[in-house]
Amino acid sequence: MELVVCTTCRAPGADPAAPRDGARLSAALAERGIAHRAQECLSACARGCAVVLRGPGRWTYVQGGLDPDRDLDDLIAMIRAYDAAPDGVVPWRARPEVIRKNTIARIPPLEIPNVP
């Protein structure tokens, strides 16, 4: 699995002179030993901080509305649950509340055939 973190995100109302919230989230994850790919702009600016959880044969989750100061532990819990799910599907009730409320998209894997 891969975690992608938008490093250019700013939380709504953030001080434009302050470090970007997405970069702070990336640094906090690195400090906790969570491997991830830093990526400029995921085009989810209205819902920043945004991250993507993805992997071959897995559902992809696009998450937004994450606060690097408040939601780090919940994001890590979701990362671990996602990693443990063979197809990437984390049951709704097993997701931390901040994840349930801020899922931007859940995208099926490319490997799923199109069923009419």
C-alpha positions as a printed Julia matrix, in Angstrom:
116×3 Matrix{Float64}:
   0.0    0.0     0.0
   1.03   3.59   -0.48
   0.14   6.74    1.42
   0.37  10.0    -0.53
   0.28  13.29    1.39
  -0.43  16.64   -0.23
   2.28  18.99    1.03
   0.72  22.19   -0.34
  -2.59  21.94    1.54
  -3.66  24.69    3.89
  -6.51  24.32    6.33
  -9.34  26.81    5.78
  -8.46  30.09    7.47
  -4.8   29.16    7.95
  -2.23  31.94    8.22
  -0.66  32.23    4.73
   2.68  33.08    6.34
   2.67  29.9     8.47
   4.11  26.6     7.24
   1.63  24.72    5.06
  -0.53  22.29    7.0
   0.09  19.49    4.48
   3.86  19.84    4.9
   3.38  19.75    8.68
   1.26  16.6     8.35
   3.97  15.0     6.2
   6.65  15.91    8.77
   4.54  14.57   11.65
   4.02  11.25    9.83
   7.76  11.0     9.15
   8.5   11.67   12.82
   6.2    8.74   13.72
   7.99   6.47   11.2
   5.05   6.31    8.77
   6.34   5.82    5.23
   4.62   8.01    2.65
   5.12   9.92   -0.56
   5.01  13.7    -0.36
   3.16  15.18   -3.34
   2.46  18.74   -4.33
  -1.22  19.54   -4.83
  -3.83  16.81   -4.98
  -6.42  19.42   -6.11
  -8.47  19.0    -2.97
  -7.75  22.53   -1.77
 -11.23  23.16   -0.37
 -10.88  19.98    1.74
  -7.22  20.18    2.87
  -5.23  18.55    4.4
  -5.65  15.75    1.9
  -4.12  12.28    1.66
  -4.58   9.23   -0.56
  -4.4    5.57    0.49
  -3.92   3.24   -2.48
  -2.38   0.02   -3.69
  -2.6   -2.6    -6.45
  -5.86  -4.55   -6.27
  -7.11  -2.26   -3.5
  -9.77   0.38   -3.21
  -8.32   3.9    -3.08
  -9.42   6.39   -0.44
  -9.05  10.15   -0.84
  -9.3   11.83    2.55
  -9.52  15.5     3.32
 -10.19  17.8     6.23
  -7.31  16.43    8.28
  -5.74  18.62   10.94
  -2.07  17.71   11.5
  -2.31  18.74   15.16
  -5.58  17.01   16.01
  -6.03  14.06   13.61
  -2.62  12.4    13.36
  -3.47   9.4    15.58
  -6.78   8.82   13.75
  -5.03   8.97   10.38
  -2.43   6.46   11.56
  -5.22   4.16   12.79
  -6.83   4.34    9.33
  -3.49   3.67    7.63
  -3.02   0.55    9.74
  -6.59  -0.64    9.12
  -6.19  -0.06    5.39
  -2.88  -1.9     5.32
  -4.46  -4.88    7.13
  -7.41  -5.11    4.69
  -6.43  -7.31    1.72
  -8.65  -5.36   -0.7
  -8.24  -2.01    1.07
 -11.86  -1.91    2.17
 -12.04  -0.72    5.76
 -15.56  -1.2     7.17
 -17.26   2.16    7.72
 -17.7    1.63   11.46
 -14.03   0.62   11.81
 -12.85   3.96   10.42
 -12.05   6.78   12.85
 -14.78   9.43   12.92
 -12.64  12.1    11.25
 -12.08   9.66    8.36
 -15.79   8.76    8.07
 -16.76  12.44    7.95
 -14.02  13.54    5.53
 -13.81  10.88    2.84
 -13.73  12.73   -0.47
 -13.78   9.62   -2.65
 -13.53   5.84   -2.55
 -12.29   4.59   -5.91
 -12.46   0.94   -7.03
  -9.28  -0.83   -8.09
  -8.48  -0.97  -11.8
  -8.54  -4.75  -11.56
 -12.31  -4.94  -10.9
 -14.15  -5.81  -14.13
 -16.88  -3.47  -15.25
 -20.17  -5.15  -14.38
 -23.32  -3.8   -16.07
